[in-house]
Amino acid sequence: MNLDNVLMVAAGLTVALGLTAAVTGTLLAPEQTMAPPAATASSPVKPSATDPAEHDGEPDLAAADPAEPDAPEAVEGGEPDAEPPPVVADGAAPDAEEPPDRAGDDDKPAVEVVPAKPVVAGAPLELDAALDLIVEDDLHGWLEQLASDAFEGRKTGTPGAAKAREFIVARLRGAGVAEAVPGYAIPFERDGVQGVNLAAIIPGTDAERGAEVIVVGAHYDHLGVDPTLKGDDHIYNGADNNASGTVAALALARALTRVPLHRTVLVLFFDAGEHDLAGSRSYVEAPLRPLDSTAAMVAIDSVARSPGRAIKIFGVENSPSFRGLSKGILQERSGYPVAAISGTGRLRKTTDSFPFQQAGVPILILHTAGHKDEGKVTDEVAEIDMPRLLAAARFSTALVHDLANADEAIRRR
């Protein structure tokens, strides 16, 4: 499937979400905007407030929606009370074994790399059929667990973070997604922070391009528990930041492991994103595959808030090949407007794509910009817009599929 085919693939997503908005099929030009869809019972449009933040002179992401004033230029074309159920896989229990120790020298990978062997649970699927595997009930159930009080805010180095890893590993194993390293686990220590990244792999099948890698990254950690906070709620559940990105990446891995891909897709779940990106920085310092063969990196971070506002793809200027995606991806096909934004604003240095960008890898960021609960204990599942999360998960899956199956090389600037 070439890059333009996601137009047809994503066309079914609007129907899947039960939306009746007509699709225009018109590409965004630099001065064009796309209005949010009308409110429905499943996707109410609610006002959104954003806390002020330092932007270092870069675009304000809260104002980056194409339908709002002062937006960056669009690129052409462009709470449940009950305790959650035990963490079990779809047919398998999490492995309690300790992750492997890092070992090696400057000339070798710091962890043992598992040979790439396709692990496909069931017959191969075309993309549209694989997208049907991504359903709202799964995403909501996963989100409720990851962002529950039982996970204690998933702070790096705590039992809550370990429980989050068990959850992620169980889902990957249950879906037959291959380990990139034994047990998926890559322990690291950086600047006094000890954490564990997780790595799953979908091997490419093309003899020439299979050695090239598309990295998908989402950090699963958050801010933990602060007993000094006033009031009764002391847990930073981080439903949007970044349980939403984590479950979207899980859904992506489960779907794409059923689809033949030319390039290899490496799905990384980073620890210590809240500690100056220690997890992603550690990976870039000791990558599983050479960065020279890493064709692109797609970060999925906080994608399930701001109902009615565009799902944003930041960083399309980072590769001429990304601009070529505009014809296929800048269409309203998944229940929400989609906008490609040139520049990354304040996300540049605060998202796990940054270490990759510093290393010269072309990056894209899927993000909804800011909202009033960002970095607060009020970032709860009850505030998540599930149709939006569904749309973001399916859209990111189609995007990564097209990057992996692009006929032409993904060019660097």
PAVOVEX-137437 format. One line per 3 residues: number of its first residue (from 1); their letters; for each residue x, y, z of N, C-alpha, C. Coordinates in pm, whole numbers. Each point is the difference from the previous one (the first is absolute). Example, Ala and Ser with C-alpha at 12.3 -4.5 7.8 and 13.67 -1.06 7.14 Angstrom:
<rs>
1 = AS = 1319/-569/780/-89/119/0/90/120/0; -35/105/-72/82/119/6/-77/109/73
</rs>
This chain:
<rs>
1 = MNL = 85/-120/0/-85/120/0/87/124/0; -24/91/-90/80/121/-1/-56/104/95; 65/112/7/-34/100/102/-140/56/-18
4 = DNV = -47/8/-124/-132/60/-21/-114/-92/40; 29/-130/18/-109/-94/23/-68/16/134; 65/68/97/-64/18/130/-127/80/-9
7 = LMV = -18/77/-114/-127/69/-24/-115/-100/0; 17/-107/-79/-107/-98/-9/-12/-80/127; 117/-34/61/-1/-79/123/-74/71/109
10 = AAG = 34/126/18/-58/75/112/-142/37/-25; -51/-15/-125/-136/41/-29/-100/-74/85; 29/-126/32/-93/-77/83/-2/40/142
13 = LTV = 97/79/45/8/33/142/-115/90/42; -41/91/-87/-111/89/34/-125/-80/26; -23/-102/-85/-117/-86/20/12/-74/130
16 = ALG = 124/-49/31/21/-77/123/-30/82/121; 19/127/-6/-25/87/115/-144/50/2; -79/-38/-100/-141/39/1/-20/145/-30
19 = LTA = 93/62/-67/-14/142/-30/-66/16/-137; -73/108/-17/-71/25/-123/55/117/-77; 108/56/49/57/116/-69/48/-41/-137
22 = AVT = -31/78/-99/44/-28/-136/147/28/-14; 67/-80/-81/143/16/-23/19/73/-131; 73/105/4/15/81/-120/106/-55/-93
25 = GTL = 102/-65/52/109/-49/-84/90/109/-51; -12/119/58/81/112/-46/123/15/85; 115/16/-62/124/16/73/7/137/63
28 = LAP = 71/7/114/19/128/66/105/79/-75; -32/124/-31/98/93/-54/50/87/113; 107/75/-20/58/76/111/-97/87/75
31 = EQT = -99/58/-65/-90/91/70/-133/-63/34; -19/-131/-29/-128/-64/26/-8/-54/139; -122/-13/50/-24/-60/131/-106/-107/-15
34 = MAP = -5/-87/100/-104/-102/6/-74/17/130; -133/19/-6/-78/19/121/-17/-130/72; -6/2/135/-25/-123/76/-136/-56/-34
37 = PAA = -19/-132/15/-131/-59/-24/-100/46/103; -128/-4/-39/-106/38/94/-3/-96/117; -43/49/116/-5/-83/120/-100/-113/-19
40 = TAS = 37/-118/47/-89/-114/1/1/-59/139; -86/-101/20/-4/-63/132/130/-68/34; 71/-47/-104/123/-74/25/122/89/4
43 = SPV = -9/119/-57/118/86/-2/-40/145/23; -43/34/123/-41/136/27/116/96/-16; -31/117/-53/101/104/-12/-5/84/125
46 = KPS = 108/-4/77/6/72/126/103/109/-8; -23/110/72/102/105/0/128/-52/61; 113/49/-49/130/-44/48/82/118/44
49 = ATD = 54/-6/122/88/104/51/138/-56/10; 97/84/-21/138/-44/3/80/85/95; 78/-66/86/85/73/92/109/70/-77
52 = PAE = 39/120/44/111/65/-67/127/-80/19; 87/3/-100/126/-74/6/106/77/-75; 125/-25/37/110/63/-70/20/-71/-133
55 = HDG = 7/77/-105/12/-57/-132/132/30/-65; 90/66/69/131/30/-56/-10/68/-134; -103/84/-15/-14/74/-124/-53/-81/-115
58 = EPD = -45/-123/24/-50/-85/-106/-153/1/2; -65/-56/-103/-145/10/-11/-70/-57/122; -111/63/39/-83/-48/111/-84/-115/-51
61 = LAA = 22/-120/52/-72/-115/-51/-147/5/33; -36/67/109/-142/9/34/-75/80/-104; 71/80/-77/-63/80/-104/34/-55/-138
64 = ADP = 50/-123/-5/48/-52/-127/-109/-65/-83; -124/-4/51/-107/-58/-76/-27/84/-124; -12/-61/-119/-25/78/-119/-130/77/5
67 = AEP = -96/-43/85/-128/68/6/0/114/99; 115/34/58/6/103/101/93/111/-45; -13/120/60/84/111/-41/146/-26/33
70 = DAP = 86/69/-71/144/0/24/61/-140/-10; -57/-84/-83/54/-136/-14/124/3/-85; 95/-92/27/114/-14/-92/-51/-39/-137
73 = EAV = 75/31/-98/-41/-29/-136/-12/-149/-21; -114/-42/-58/-18/-141/-32/77/-32/-126; 66/-114/2/75/-40/-118/-96/-36/-110
76 = EGG = 39/28/-121/-88/-24/-112/-47/-145/1; -130/-15/-37/-56/-135/2/-34/-39/143; 52/135/59/-3/-28/133/-40/89/117
79 = EPD = -1144/-1374/2918/72/-16/130/-72/-107/66; 53/-105/-18/-77/-102/69/46/-10/144; -103/-25/93/36/-9/140/57/-136/35
82 = AEP = -41/-102/-72/46/-135/32/145/-19/-41; 69/-86/76/139/-30/-34/4/-74/-133; 93/37/-87/5/-64/-132/32/-148/10
85 = PPV = -40/-75/-103/28/-144/1/149/-27/-3; 40/-120/39/144/-33/-2/57/15/-140; 127/29/-6/67/16/-129/25/-137/-59
88 = VAD = -73/-34/-104/21/-125/-70/-1/26/-148; 70/-82/-71/4/16/-146/-126/-58/-59; -18/25/-129/-108/-60/-74/34/-148/-20
91 = GAA = -11/-75/106/32/-141/-8/133/-38/60; 71/96/63/130/-31/59/24/87/121; 75/-53/96/33/77/120/134/67/-18
94 = PDA = 19/116/63/128/68/-14/114/-81/58; 113/10/-63/118/-71/45/64/77/114; 23/-65/112/53/69/118/151/-1/5
97 = EEP = 65/-53/-105/145/-8/5/64/137/2; 116/8/61/72/126/6/53/35/-138; -2/129/-38/54/38/-129/150/-24/-5
100 = PDR = 53/-18/-121/143/-27/-12/84/119/37; 122/-28/50/93/107/31/59/55/-128; 28/129/1/69/60/-113/145/-46/3
103 = AGD = 52/-32/-113/137/-44/-8/54/38/-135; 131/5/-10/59/29/-129/104/107/10; 59/34/-118/99/104/-2/-39/103/-104
106 = DDK = 89/92/-27/-33/109/-89/-26/-46/-142; 47/-118/-38/-15/-48/-136/-119/-92/-19; -74/-33/109/-109/-95/-11/-125/59/65
109 = PAV = -120/-48/-42/-122/44/67/4/-32/148; -66/85/80/3/-19/145/-90/-113/44; -85/-52/-89/-89/-110/35/4/-101/-114
112 = EVV = -39/-121/33/-8/-103/-102/-118/26/-92; 25/4/-127/-105/25/-97/-54/-132/-51; -131/-19/8/-62/-122/-48/-5/4/-152
115 = PAK = 40/-107/-69/-11/-2/-146/-143/28/-44; -12/79/-106/-132/41/-46/-70/-115/-71; -102/-55/63/-82/-104/-61/-145/42/9
118 = PVV = -71/6/-113/-140/41/5/-82/-90/92; -78/62/86/-93/-72/86/-139/52/-31; -76/-75/-75/-131/46/-45/-107/-91/55
121 = AGA = -88/55/85/-108/-79/58/-117/-3/-97; -4/-100/-84/-105/-9/-98/49/38/-138; -88/-8/-98/37/28/-137/31/148/-18
124 = PLE = 92/32/-93/29/141/-28/-126/76/-44; -2/127/34/-115/84/-31/41/119/-83; -92/51/-79/17/130/-62/-22/106/108
127 = LDA = 48/121/-29/-7/106/101/-141/27/48; -97/7/-90/-135/35/43/-56/-103/98; 29/-128/-23/-45/-104/93/75/9/132
130 = ALD = 129/35/-5/78/14/124/-51/117/81; -40/109/-66/-54/114/73/-128/-35/74; -75/-98/-52/-122/-43/68/30/-70/133
133 = LIV = 126/-42/20/38/-60/128/10/104/110; 9/128/-37/13/109/99/-140/48/34; -47/-36/118/-138/32/40/0/77/132
136 = EDD = -103/79/18/-8/89/115/-4/-76/132; -68/-114/4/-11/-76/125/137/-42/51; 87/-47/-90/135/-38/41/77/119/53
139 = LHG = -1/109/-75/74/119/40/-47/51/135; -131/2/21/-54/50/127/39/-92/115; -8/-132/-22/37/-93/107/147/11/36
142 = WLE = 87/10/-100/143/16/26/28/130/73; -64/106/-46/21/132/60/-44/1/146; -114/-61/29/-49/-4/138/98/-68/93
145 = QLA = 69/-104/-49/98/-66/85/127/84/17; 59/42/-111/124/75/8/-13/128/81; -116/65/-9/-20/128/68/-80/-15/128
148 = SDA = -5/-121/55/-72/-22/125/89/28/120; -61/19/116/75/24/123/91/-118/33; -36/-121/-44/81/-117/29/139/9/-61
151 = FEG = 17/82/-103/129/18/-66/78/118/57; -56/68/98/69/101/81/76/103/-82; -57/41/-111/61/105/-80/120/-42/-81
154 = RKT = 37/-128/2/103/-56/-89/133/74/6; 38/50/115/127/73/10/118/-94/-15; 98/44/-74/120/-80/-25/60/-50/131
157 = GTP = 33/-129/5/63/-60/116/-93/-44/109; -131/10/-20/-98/-37/102/-71/-129/-39; -69/-65/96/-81/-118/-34/-105/29/-105
160 = GAA = -52/123/-1/-99/35/-102/56/-6/-141; 123/44/-18/64/-9/-131/25/-145/-38; 41/-83/97/20/-142/-27/-131/-66/-41
163 = KAR = -109/38/64/-130/-55/-35/-40/42/-141; 33/124/-36/-29/46/-136/77/-83/-103; 126/-31/30/77/-83/-92/-60/-139/-14
166 = EFI = -42/-59/110/-65/-131/-5/-124/4/-89; -74/108/13/-121/16/-80/34/7/-148; 97/83/-35/38/17/-140/52/-132/-59
169 = VAR = 90/-67/74/57/-126/-47/-109/-105/-20; -96/-5/92/-108/-97/-13/-81/24/-126; -26/126/-31/-77/30/-121/79/-33/-127
172 = LRG = 128/31/1/82/-31/-116/8/-151/-24; 25/-76/107/7/-145/-15/-133/-59/-43; -107/50/59/-132/-51/-35/-35/23/-146
175 = AGV = 59/106/-60/-27/30/-140/102/-62/-93; 100/-70/54/101/-61/-84/98/97/-60; 19/115/65/97/98/-50/139/-43/48
178 = AEA = 95/-6/-90/131/-58/30/82/87/93; 84/-66/81/96/70/85/115/52/-86; 39/124/24/122/51/-64/122/-37/81
181 = VPG = -17/-22/130/103/-49/92/-68/-99/93; 76/-87/65/-64/-98/89/-89/67/105; -125/-44/7/-94/55/97/-44/141/-32
184 = YAI = 34/50/-118/-30/136/-46/76/107/76; 74/-33/106/47/100/97/141/47/-28; 20/131/5/132/63/-13/23/86/123
187 = PFE = 61/-54/106/30/82/118/105/105/-34; -7/113/67/99/105/-23/19/81/128; 112/69/5/26/98/105/62/122/-66
190 = RDG = -57/114/24/50/123/-61/-23/116/94; 107/72/28/-7/117/88/-67/-33/133; 31/-116/56/-54/-41/129/-139/-58/-6
193 = VQG = -60/-8/-118/-135/-55/-17/10/-141/-53; -61/-95/69/-5/-138/-45/-140/-30/-50; -8/-56/-117/-129/-32/-58/10/-118/-93
196 = VNL = -113/-33/-62/-6/-113/-93/-85/40/-120; 62/7/-116/-74/14/-125/-48/-137/-45; -104/-3/-80/-50/-123/-59/5/13/-152
199 = AAI = 36/-110/-68/16/5/-145/-64/-120/-66; -94/26/-91/-63/-104/-82/36/26/-145; -2/-104/-82/44/15/-138/-96/-69/-96
202 = IPG = -23/65/-112/-75/-58/-112/97/-2/-117; 62/-113/-29/106/-4/-101/-50/31/-140; 79/77/-72/-31/27/-139/28/-122/-86
205 = TDA = -76/-15/-106/10/-118/-85/73/26/-131; 28/126/-31/66/33/-125/149/-26/10; 56/-67/-101/141/-36/4/90/122/5
208 = ERG = -42/108/-62/82/120/-6/-30/96/113; -127/23/28/-38/102/97/-27/-55/139; 5/-130/18/-29/-59/130/98/42/108
211 = AEV = 121/41/-42/99/46/97/-27/141/48; -84/74/-73/-37/134/44/-107/-9/109; 2/96/91/-87/-7/118/-85/125/13
214 = IVV = -127/-20/27/-90/107/45/-20/-20/149; 41/97/80/-18/-8/146/-130/69/39; -80/-69/81/-118/60/62/29/7/149
217 = GAH = -20/116/62/33/16/141/-110/65/81; -21/-54/121/-94/59/96/54/-25/139; 5/102/84/46/-22/138/-118/-43/86
220 = YDH = 24/-100/85/-108/-55/83/3/52/143; 108/67/40/12/49/139/-78/130/18; -22/36/126/-60/131/31/56/48/133
223 = LGV = -74/76/76/53/78/113/-19/-64/136; -68/-115/7/-11/-72/127/-98/59/99; 39/-4/128/-86/41/111/68/111/78
226 = DPT = -77/103/35/52/111/81/-89/18/122; 38/-56/115/-85/8/120/-12/140/56; 82/94/-47/-6/137/51/-110/83/-66
229 = LKG = -62/-53/-103/-104/75/-70/-123/20/89; -62/114/-13/-125/26/72/-113/-81/-61; -99/-31/81/-114/-76/-48/20/-149/15
232 = DDH = -94/-77/-56/-1/-144/17/76/-74/-109; 25/65/-113/64/-67/-112/147/35/-4; 86/-99/20/144/21/-1/70/-74/-114
235 = IYN = -78/-63/-88/58/-85/-104/-11/67/-136; 115/11/-66/3/50/-137/-24/-119/-93; -126/-24/-35/-32/-118/-80/46/11/-145
238 = GAD = 14/122/-50/53/18/-135/-76/-75/-107; -132/18/-4/-80/-71/-100/37/44/-142; 9/130/-19/40/48/-132/151/-8/-16
241 = NNA = 72/43/103/146/5/-1/60/-109/88; 45/-111/-51/-19/-34/-139/-57/-141/-12; -97/-29/86/-69/-129/-17/-67/-6/-136
244 = SGT = -48/114/-49/-66/0/-131/97/-39/-111; 119/58/0/99/-36/-101/45/-144/13; 9/-49/123/43/-138/23/-101/-98/-58
247 = VAA = -128/20/27/-99/-94/-52/-13/13/-152; 20/121/-53/-2/16/-146/115/-78/-63; 119/5/62/114/-75/-51/-22/-150/13
250 = LAL = -64/-44/108/-34/-142/15/-94/-45/-112; -102/81/-25/-95/-34/-106/68/-4/-136; 89/93/-23/76/4/-124/82/-127/-18
253 = ARA = 72/-40/106/84/-120/-8/-84/-123/-26; -114/-12/67/-85/-117/-19/-55/-6/-142; -36/113/-55/-55/3/-135/107/-25/-106
256 = LTR = 112/70/9/101/-9/-105/77/-132/2; -1/-72/111/67/-131/0/-73/-99/-88; -120/34/-43/-77/-84/-91/14/42/-146
259 = VPL = 73/109/-25/7/57/-134/142/-12/-55; 18/-50/-121/134/-4/-59/54/142/-19; 122/24/45/62/131/-9/135/-13/-69
262 = HRT = 33/96/-84/130/0/-66/112/31/99; -16/110/74/100/40/99/-37/-58/137; 101/-13/84/-21/-47/137/-60/113/84
265 = VLV = -94/-35/86/-58/96/95/41/-41/141; 65/91/69/44/-22/138/-87/85/90; -79/-63/89/-90/72/89/63/6/138
268 = LFF = 33/121/44/70/22/126/-93/66/101; -3/-56/120/-74/58/111/104/53/98; 15/132/4/108/62/76/-37/20/146
271 = DAG = 96/-25/86/-9/36/141/66/136/17; -27/66/111/68/125/40/-16/112/-102; -111/3/-69/-28/116/-83/-16/126/80
274 = EHD = -44/-18/126/-18/116/89/130/38/70; 109/-69/-32/132/30/57/94/42/-113; -31/111/-62/82/54/-108/21/-102/-110
277 = LAG = -104/-74/-31/4/-96/-112/112/-103/16; 26/-41/124/113/-90/26/-12/-130/-78; -121/-53/-15/-17/-126/-71/32/10/-147
280 = SRS = -53/99/-67/28/14/-143/143/45/-24; 55/82/89/141/38/-14/90/-123/13; -33/-87/94/78/-121/19/-7/-89/-123
283 = YVE = -118/-12/-58/-12/-83/-120/85/56/-115; -6/128/-22/77/59/-110/149/-19/21; 43/0/126/142/-23/30/41/-146/-25
286 = APL = -94/-94/9/29/-143/-24/-117/-63/-75; -18/38/-128/-117/-47/-75/8/-149/-35; -114/-63/-14/-4/-140/-42/35/-16/-147
289 = RPL = -36/98/-78/36/5/-141/73/131/-26; 96/1/-91/76/123/-23/-90/118/-34; 33/115/53/-80/118/-28/9/38/-148
292 = DST = 108/-36/-65/11/28/-143/-106/-73/-81; -46/-114/51/-104/-75/-71/-139/25/59; -9/91/96/-130/40/54/-59/107/-91
295 = AAM = -98/-38/-78/-52/90/-103/-85/111/57; -72/-28/108/-89/102/59/-36/-42/140; -39/98/82/-49/-25/135/-132/72/19
298 = VAI = -104/-73/44/-133/56/25/-28/-10/148; -17/116/67/-32/4/142/-150/19/18; -58/-81/89/-144/10/29/-13/43/146
301 = DSV = -45/121/22/5/58/134/-124/86/25; -83/-42/94/-116/80/43/-92/28/-118; -79/-98/-39/-80/11/-123/-150/-12/24
304 = ARS = -47/17/124/-141/-32/27/-76/108/73; 40/124/-14/-76/110/60/-34/103/-107; -58/113/46/-39/110/-90/-102/-45/-104
307 = PGR = -120/-43/42/-100/-47/-97/-29/105/-105; -14/-43/-123/-36/87/-109/115/75/-63; 117/-2/63/115/66/-58/84/-100/-77
310 = AIK = 76/51/-92/72/-88/-92/102/-88/70; 12/-124/-49/114/-84/34/117/54/-80; 106/34/67/109/71/-65/120/-91/-23
313 = IFG = 60/17/-116/125/-67/-33/104/110/-11; 88/5/98/104/102/2/128/-54/-63; 73/88/-66/131/-35/-50/5/-44/-144
316 = VEN = -101/33/-80/-1/-48/-139/111/62/-83; 65/103/55/111/60/-75/130/-80/13; 0/-104/85/123/-71/29/46/-94/-110
319 = SPS = -84/-24/-98/40/-80/-116/-82/42/-119; 62/15/-115/-80/24/-121/-102/-109/-24; 28/-121/43/-93/-111/-18/-126/17/81
322 = FRG = 8/69/115/-119/22/81/-99/91/-71; 51/98/-74/-89/87/-74/-75/-79/-106; 62/-102/-51/-68/-83/-97/-115/-80/58
325 = LSK = -4/-12/132/-111/-71/65/-128/83/3; 12/130/-25/-112/90/25/-125/-38/-79; 17/-44/-125/-117/-33/-80/-85/-109/64
328 = GIL = 67/-94/66/-74/-109/60/-47/25/141; 78/77/80/-30/5/142/-70/126/47; -3/105/-83/-65/123/45/-147/2/-38
331 = QER = -67/-106/21/-142/-10/-29/-76/-32/130; -121/49/6/-83/-26/116/-65/-137/-21; 67/-106/51/-47/-136/-25/-17/-82/127
334 = SGY = 31/58/116/-1/-84/120/-82/63/112; -97/82/-35/-89/55/101/43/134/54; 121/42/-29/52/129/43/81/60/-114
337 = PVA = 10/133/-3/91/60/-97/143/-44/27; 80/-6/-104/141/-33/12/79/114/-62; 103/45/69/80/111/-50/147/-33/7
340 = AIS = 73/33/-105/145/-12/1/58/136/30; 89/5/99/57/125/47/149/1/-25; 47/107/-61/143/16/-19/59/59/126
343 = GTG = 94/-70/62/58/41/128/-57/-83/112; 71/-4/112/-43/-80/114/-23/83/126; 22/132/-4/-28/85/115/65/-49/127
346 = RLR = -71/10/112/56/-40/128/12/-151/14; -60/-75/-93/15/-146/3/139/-45/-37; 76/85/-68/126/-43/-57/92/-63/103
349 = KTT = 15/68/116/95/-47/101/-66/-80/111; -130/-22/-8/-71/-68/109/-64/-132/-45; 25/-40/-123/-58/-123/-55/112/-97/-35
352 = DSF = -28/-129/10/104/-102/-20/58/-3/-140; -55/75/-89/59/12/-134/125/86/0; 19/85/102/108/98/-2/139/-64/-12
355 = PFQ = 34/-103/80/132/-61/-17/22/-56/-140; -104/-52/-62/12/-50/-137/24/116/-97; -72/107/21/18/117/-86/142/55/12
358 = QAG = 52/4/122/137/45/19/100/-89/-73; -35/-128/-15/88/-94/-68/-20/0/-151; -88/87/-50/-20/12/-143/-110/-85/-58
361 = VPI = -78/-69/84/-109/-84/-48/-124/87/-25; -64/-9/-116/-123/74/-24/-109/-44/98; -68/96/61/-98/-33/104/-136/61/-30
364 = LIL = -102/-65/49/-137/52/2/-55/-18/140; -88/92/44/-62/-8/132/-151/7/-16; -71/-99/53/-146/8/9/-35/47/139
367 = HTA = -77/109/9/-27/66/127/-126/85/-15; -70/24/111/-118/86/-6/25/139/54; 126/34/26/37/127/64/-44/-2/146
370 = GHK = -13/117/62/-24/5/144/-147/-7/38; -24/-22/130/-134/7/56/11/34/148; -111/32/62/0/55/136/47/-99/105
373 = DEG = -2/-129/-27/40/-101/99/141/-52/-23; 71/58/-92/134/-46/-32/91/13/122; 65/-111/39/90/2/113/-67/10/135
376 = KVT = -130/-29/6/-75/10/126/-63/-135/34; -44/-13/127/-66/-125/41/-136/-15/-66; -49/106/-61/-130/-5/-67/8/-58/-141
379 = DEV = 117/-42/-44/12/-69/-128/-49/-144/18; -131/-17/-6/-66/-125/34/-69/-61/-121; -30/-130/9/-69/-71/-108/-135/63/-29
382 = AEI = -67/52/102/-132/60/-20/4/117/-97; 116/64/-15/12/115/-89/47/-38/-141; 26/-125/-24/50/-44/-131/-113/-4/-102
385 = DMP = 30/46/-119/-94/-9/-111/30/-129/-78; -77/-104/25/32/-131/-57/-10/-4/-152; -100/63/-63/3/-1/-147/126/65/-57
388 = RLL = 49/100/70/124/64/-46/119/-96/15; 8/-71/112/108/-96/19/-6/-110/-105; -120/-47/-30/-16/-101/-104/50/52/-134
391 = AAA = -40/122/-32/43/59/-126/152/14/-6; 61/46/111/144/18/4/74/-133/-14; -50/-105/66/64/-131/-9/-7/-55/-142
394 = RFS = -114/11/-63/-13/-49/-136/81/84/-98; -4/129/19/74/88/-90/150/-25/9; 52/-9/123/144/-24/15/40/-135/-59
397 = TAL = -87/-98/10/27/-131/-59/10/9/-152; -95/69/-61/4/17/-145/122/80/-43; 36/102/77/116/82/-31/128/-82/2
400 = VHD = 20/-77/107/121/-82/12/2/-107/-108; -113/-56/-31/-8/-98/-109/50/61/-130; -44/121/-31/40/61/-126/148/37/-1
403 = LAN = 52/41/114/143/26/8/79/-128/-22; -45/-108/61/71/-127/-11/-6/-57/-142; -107/28/-72/-18/-57/-132/24/99/-113
406 = ADE = 56/115/32/29/99/-104/97/-58/-103; -29/22/-125/86/-51/-106/133/73/-5; -5/131/23/122/80/-5/64/10/138
409 = AIR = 129/26/1/72/19/126/-54/123/72; -3/-8/135/-39/116/80/122/89/15; -6/114/-60/116/87/-11/21/83/127
412 = RR = 125/24/32/35/91/108/26/138/-57; -14/101/84/23/137/-48/146/22/-30
</rs>
